């Protein structure tokens, strides 16, 4: 079974930065449309940023201008650079296919906790 491995989370102060990485060990990675999602307790998992196989990117309004999604097809890895972090960015972050553009999801895995706190 495919195991998506997410790393890079942690504790950061408001205004700080973190970079998340997600390794996706599948042969068709370069064709996949991917996304980062986040989830807080009691809430659904929401899409924060998406990237197509042609490197077109889009973002949720809540992170637009602060987060940047990118990918390295040679490393089967997708990244999320998070700058100017806010308290409300605290969540568990996951990566997966972009459900708006790719029908078959990958296993979700454990995600990585990002905590923004002073």
KOLKOLMAR-949583 format. One line per 4 residues: number of its first residue (from 1); their letters; for each residue y, z, x of C-alpha. Coordinates in Angstrom, 3 decimals, always signed. Example, Ala and Ser with C-alpha at 12.3 -4.5 7.8 and 13.67 -1.06 7.14 Angstrom:
! KOLKOLMAR-949583
1> AS> -4.500/+7.800/+12.300; -1.060/+7.140/+13.670
//
This chain:
! KOLKOLMAR-949583
1> XXXX> +0.000/+0.000/+0.000; +3.492/-0.825/+1.222; +5.421/+2.208/+2.434; +9.194/+1.945/+2.379
5> XXXX> +10.688/+4.307/+4.962; +14.249/+5.515/+4.450; +16.113/+7.499/+7.080; +19.598/+8.589/+8.093
9> XXXX> +20.523/+11.088/+5.435; +21.938/+14.515/+6.090; +24.830/+16.893/+5.585; +28.338/+15.561/+6.124
13> XXXX> +31.842/+16.752/+5.325; +34.074/+14.917/+2.882; +35.642/+11.939/+4.584; +32.742/+11.594/+6.973
17> XXXX> +30.282/+8.763/+7.512; +26.554/+8.199/+7.513; +24.358/+5.181/+8.069; +21.114/+4.867/+6.171
21> XXXX> +18.240/+2.646/+7.227; +15.331/+1.347/+5.207; +12.310/-0.303/+6.768; +10.339/-2.558/+4.449
25> XXXX> +7.080/-3.736/+6.026; +6.377/-6.817/+3.916; +5.886/-10.385/+5.044; +8.352/-11.892/+2.572
29> XXXX> +11.211/-9.532/+3.419; +13.556/-12.374/+4.345; +13.285/-13.830/+0.839; +13.844/-10.605/-1.015
33> XXXX> +16.993/-9.467/-2.750; +17.422/-5.804/-1.880; +19.481/-2.853/-2.964; +20.323/+0.746/-2.369
37> XXXX> +20.060/+3.163/-5.260; +20.972/+6.803/-5.645; +19.912/+9.551/-7.968; +21.214/+13.027/-8.753
41> XXXX> +19.187/+15.719/-10.536; +18.804/+15.035/-14.221; +20.205/+11.538/-13.982; +18.738/+8.092/-13.718
45> XXXX> +18.525/+6.172/-10.511; +21.554/+3.879/-10.267; +22.162/+0.850/-8.112; +24.922/+1.378/-5.555
49> XXXX> +24.819/-1.807/-3.494; +22.883/-5.057/-3.462; +22.321/-7.820/-0.939; +20.710/-11.167/-1.590
53> XXXX> +18.538/-13.159/+0.779; +21.674/-15.196/+1.550; +23.659/-12.066/+2.461; +25.763/-12.045/-0.682
57> XXXX> +26.682/-8.425/-1.376; +27.972/-6.520/-4.366; +28.710/-2.884/-5.070; +29.070/-0.372/-7.826
61> XXXX> +32.692/+0.434/-8.542; +32.162/+4.004/-7.368; +31.366/+2.895/-3.796; +33.300/-0.362/-3.525
65> XXXX> +35.413/-0.415/-0.377; +33.624/+2.567/+1.173; +29.988/+1.481/+1.475; +28.637/-1.590/+3.229
69> XXXX> +25.130/-2.952/+2.778; +23.598/-5.186/+5.413; +20.206/-6.431/+6.501; +18.352/-7.443/+9.632
73> XXXX> +15.546/-9.796/+8.680; +14.118/-9.722/+12.199; +13.544/-5.981/+11.809; +12.646/-5.963/+8.102
77> XXXX> +15.391/-3.408/+7.651; +18.273/-2.933/+5.258; +21.183/-0.632/+6.023; +23.853/+1.246/+4.121
81> XXXX> +26.975/+2.239/+6.011; +28.756/+4.941/+4.063; +32.330/+5.805/+4.974; +34.949/+8.067/+3.407
85> XXXX> +32.207/+10.061/+1.747; +33.074/+12.122/-1.292; +31.460/+15.155/-2.857; +30.205/+12.948/-5.678
89> XXXX> +28.238/+10.793/-3.238; +25.771/+13.645/-2.902; +22.411/+12.272/-4.056; +18.988/+11.125/-2.964
93> XXXX> +19.273/+7.556/-1.745; +16.527/+4.978/-2.078; +16.105/+1.351/-1.215; +14.098/-1.198/-3.134
97> XXXX> +14.359/-4.711/-4.428; +17.453/-5.508/-6.445; +16.054/-5.190/-9.934; +18.684/-7.587/-11.282
101> XXXX> +17.379/-10.384/-9.091; +13.786/-9.576/-8.086; +11.147/-8.698/-10.624; +8.485/-6.896/-8.608
105> XXXX> +9.506/-3.479/-7.319; +8.274/-1.863/-4.153; +6.939/+1.696/-4.136; +9.941/+4.010/-4.314
109> XXXX> +9.033/+6.507/-1.642; +10.799/+9.801/-1.093; +14.296/+8.535/-0.361; +16.724/+10.417/+1.831
113> XXXX> +19.019/+13.265/+0.829; +22.737/+12.834/+1.429; +24.806/+15.957/+0.931; +28.580/+15.843/+1.133
117> XX> +29.985/+19.322/+1.371; +32.761/+21.193/+3.083
//
